[in-house]
Amino acid sequence: MKLKLLEKKKDRITFEIGKSPQVGYVNTLRRVFMHEVPIMAVSKVEFKQNTSALYDEIIAHRLGMLALKTDLKSYNIPKKGDEESAATHLKMTLKATGPKTVYASDIKSKDPKVVPVHPETPIVKLLEGQEIELVATAHLGYGKDHSKWNTGLAHYYFKPRITVNNKSSKLKDFIDKYPPQVRKKDIIDKDKILSAPELIDACADINDDVVKIEYDEKPEEIIFRIESWGQLTPDQIVNEGIKQYDSQLDELKKLAKDI
């Protein structure tokens, strides 16, 4: 299986899988990257005071869905029935008095490496005299158990055949109709078109003499894209996902021997 890196940014990575095996295998990787890589999320909230306009349940839900930067080296995944400990759980506190808008940045974490990815996320608006005080507990979990533990989005699409003719006499008249992401000075960048499905769709049927997009009946190449929500980098998602997948295959081998 051949891999070719197409795009790499802080929050996403796009690569081409050439001569790939069954689509089911690629789809398995997609599910592993999204649902089998552990990340931190709030799982329990203890309210000591809440006189805001929002119920405890609403605020707890907002806290649970916050994306938290994750440190996989410092925490273990808690097993069912285990007591809370510093090796598996992290305490976070929030205390505020109105009038003010409470943001994710107001949450105090006992671990400076595990904090909200987006500190400007609003939690609740407090009026004059209103208060909120709580203790939130976070731990590592899997996206297969709850969406709050999803690492981000992983998706793939079949690679089309793209023909770009930058010497076309019609290029000057049509270049402004193509997305700015695929334009490089006065030419069309073929690799940029491949980097996202929305760009492929946006470039289709504008002018076939400039850019022609076709699909084979049985395409072999697949474009795979991972978009992180910030808890882990795309590289970490891939590396940890492969570890998790290898571990599952090893377990399958052991089970097969016992049959």
Residue pairs with C-beta under 8 A, 6 or more apart in sequence:
1 17
1 18
1 19
1 20
1 21
2 17
2 18
2 19
3 15
3 16
3 17
3 18
4 15
4 16
4 18
5 13
5 14
5 15
6 14
6 15
6 16
6 191
6 194
6 195
6 223
7 13
7 14
7 195
8 14
8 234
10 233
11 227
11 228
11 230
11 234
12 225
12 226
12 227
12 228
12 234
13 225
13 226
13 234
13 235
13 238
14 195
14 196
14 223
14 224
14 225
14 226
15 223
15 224
16 159
16 194
16 221
16 222
16 223
16 224
17 26
17 156
17 221
17 222
17 223
17 224
18 220
18 221
19 220
19 221
20 26
20 220
20 221
20 222
23 222
26 156
26 222
26 224
27 156
28 245
29 154
29 224
29 241
29 245
30 154
30 155
30 156
30 224
31 154
32 241
32 244
32 245
33 151
33 154
33 226
33 237
33 238
33 241
34 143
34 150
34 151
34 152
34 153
34 154
35 142
35 143
35 144
35 150
36 142
36 143
36 144
36 241
36 244
36 245
36 248
37 142
37 143
37 151
37 232
37 237
37 240
37 241
37 244
38 70
38 72
38 77
38 140
38 141
38 142
38 149
38 240
39 68
39 70
39 140
39 141
39 143
39 149
39 150
39 151
39 231
39 232
40 68
40 69
40 70
40 71
40 75
40 90
40 114
40 138
40 139
40 140
40 231
41 64
41 65
41 66
41 68
41 138
41 139
41 141
41 146
41 148
41 149
42 60
42 63
42 64
42 66
42 68
42 92
42 136
42 137
42 138
42 148
43 64
43 137
43 138
43 139
43 141
44 136
44 137
45 56
45 59
45 60
45 63
45 64
45 134
45 135
45 136
45 137
46 134
46 135
46 136
46 137
47 56
47 59
47 60
47 132
47 133
47 134
48 133
48 134
48 135
49 131
49 132
49 133
49 134
50 56
50 59
50 131
50 132
50 133
50 134
51 129
51 130
51 131
51 132
52 59
52 98
52 124
52 125
52 126
52 127
52 130
52 131
52 132
53 124
53 125
53 127
53 130
54 124
59 123
59 124
59 132
59 134
62 123
62 124
63 107
63 123
63 136
64 148
65 147
65 148
66 104
66 116
66 117
66 118
66 121
67 116
67 117
67 118
67 229
67 230
67 231
68 114
68 115
68 116
68 117
68 138
68 231
69 113
69 114
69 115
69 116
69 117
69 230
69 231
70 114
70 140
70 231
70 232
71 111
71 113
71 114
72 140
72 232
72 236
72 240
74 111
74 113
75 87
75 88
75 90
75 139
75 140
76 87
76 88
76 140
77 88
77 139
77 140
77 141
78 84
78 88
78 89
78 139
78 140
82 88
84 137
88 139
88 140
89 137
89 138
89 139
90 109
90 110
90 111
90 114
90 137
90 138
90 139
91 110
91 135
91 136
91 137
92 107
92 108
92 109
92 110
92 135
92 136
92 137
92 138
93 107
93 108
93 134
93 135
93 136
94 102
94 106
94 107
94 108
94 123
94 132
94 133
94 134
94 136
95 132
95 133
95 134
96 102
96 106
96 126
96 131
96 132
96 133
97 126
97 129
97 130
97 131
98 125
98 126
98 127
98 128
98 129
98 130
98 131
99 126
99 127
99 128
99 130
100 125
100 126
101 122
101 124
101 125
101 126
102 122
102 123
102 124
102 125
102 126
102 132
103 119
103 120
103 121
103 122
103 123
104 116
104 118
104 119
104 120
104 121
104 122
104 123
105 116
105 119
105 120
106 123
107 115
107 116
107 123
107 136
109 115
114 138
117 229
117 230
117 231
118 230
124 132
126 132
140 149
141 148
141 149
142 149
143 149
143 150
143 151
150 229
151 228
151 229
151 231
151 232
151 237
152 226
152 227
152 228
152 229
152 231
152 237
153 225
153 226
153 227
153 229
154 224
154 225
154 226
154 227
154 237
155 224
155 225
156 222
156 223
156 224
156 225
157 197
157 200
157 222
157 223
158 215
158 219
158 221
158 222
158 223
159 194
159 219
159 221
159 222
159 223
160 200
160 213
160 214
160 215
160 219
161 213
161 214
161 215
161 216
162 190
162 193
162 194
162 200
162 211
162 212
162 213
163 211
163 212
163 213
163 214
164 188
164 190
164 193
164 210
164 211
165 171
165 209
165 210
165 211
166 187
166 188
168 207
168 209
168 210
170 207
170 209
170 210
171 186
171 187
171 188
171 210
172 186
174 206
174 207
174 210
175 183
175 186
175 188
175 210
177 206
177 207
178 188
178 202
178 203
178 206
178 210
178 211
179 199
179 202
179 203
181 192
181 195
181 196
181 199
182 188
182 189
182 192
182 193
182 199
182 203
183 189
184 192
188 203
188 210
188 211
192 199
193 199
193 200
193 203
193 211
193 213
194 200
194 223
196 225
197 223
200 213
203 211
203 213
204 211
204 213
226 234
226 237
226 238
227 234
228 234
228 237
232 240
